[in-house]
Amino acid sequence: MEVAYQTDIGHLRKENQDRVAKFTAPDGTILVVVADGIGGSRGGDVAAQVTVESLGRQFQAASPNSSLEAIRWFAREVQLINDEILKKSKKSPKYQGMGTTMVATIIFERAMVVANIGDSRGYVLHGDMLTQVTIDHSLVNELVKHGDITEEEARNYPQNNIITRAIGASADARIEVNRFKIAPGDQFLLCTDGLSKMVTRDQMKKVLESGLSVAEKCSQLVKMANDAGGPDNITVLIGLVGDQEG
């Protein structure tokens, strides 16, 4: 499994509240996490940092050994992190209202388990098909689902930054967790909305299908988001499935 990632402040933000990391369990299983802090200057970066570090710490201490166990593991661990962030935000006015989106993946031999909350996304490239494997918890996605606006209109919708779920937003962290088969040569991409709102799926697919290295693909996508305006922090993580995982 080859993994690379890159995070960038973008052109308009004063600080980068995105966090990204890769963790390896003693048995070689890999966890990758991307988080996008919310709450402006009120500790969004803290919520994202706590989420990434806590998940990584727990994973390295006692990682799940099957995809079924990973589904339960994500639900339990994210709820504990949610409780911790809520506690922090109640203790200090400077952290009031802080929270974070999250998309994370655990890679097993022939499967990956993907968890998400908020509008950070996961995609899988299998053959020549790039599929979004996460569900956006956002106002615009609700409008698209109900047929009120099209996917194209959603890209430029005035309230396309409003999310309906996040870690730290309420007592119940309702995450989506799904399992997908993987095969050698598949690629997966995790990103914050700083990428997905500025770079189309077709553009992402072209970069993933290019002959660039995994690290160069990350750099290229970050550059494309910045060239399109870079109004938000941008984080991209790409994994290439090797023979031993497939």
MOQUI-V883416 format. One record per backbone hydrogen bond with DSSP energy under -0.5 kcal/mol. NH is the residue of the N-H (numbers start at 1). CO is the residue of the C=O. Records with the same first field share a line. If there is no record, write none. Layout:
# MOQUI-V883416
NH=CO, CO
This chain:
# MOQUI-V883416
2=240
3=1
4=238
6=236
8=234
11=230
12=230
13=9
17=15
19=35
21=33
23=31
25=29
28=25
30=107
31=23
32=105
33=21
34=103
35=19
36=101
37=17, 35
38=99
42=39
43=41
44=40
47=43
48=44
49=45
50=46
51=47
52=48
53=49
54=50
55=51
56=52
57=53
58=54
59=55
60=56
61=57
62=58
70=66
71=67
72=68
73=69
74=70
75=71
76=72
77=73
78=74
79=75
80=76
81=77
82=78
83=79
84=80
85=81
86=82
87=83
88=84
89=85
90=86
91=87
92=88
95=92
96=93
98=95
99=38
100=167
101=36
102=117
103=34
104=115
105=32
106=113
107=30
108=106, 111
112=180
113=106
114=112, 178
115=104
116=176
117=102
121=191
123=189
124=131
125=187
126=124, 129
129=126
130=128
131=124, 129
133=122, 131
134=122
137=118
138=136
139=162
142=138
143=139
144=140
145=141
146=142
147=144
148=143
149=143
154=150
155=151, 152
156=152, 153
157=154
160=157
162=159
163=161
164=137
165=137
167=100
169=166
173=171
174=172
175=173
176=116
178=114
180=112
182=110
185=241
186=183
187=125
188=239
189=123
190=237
191=121
192=235
195=192
196=192
197=193
198=195
199=195
204=200
205=201
206=202
207=203
208=204
209=205
210=206, 207
217=213
218=214
219=215
220=216
221=217
222=218
223=219
224=220
225=221
226=222
227=223
228=224
229=226
230=225
234=8
236=6
237=190
238=4
239=188
240=2
241=186, 239
245=242
246=242
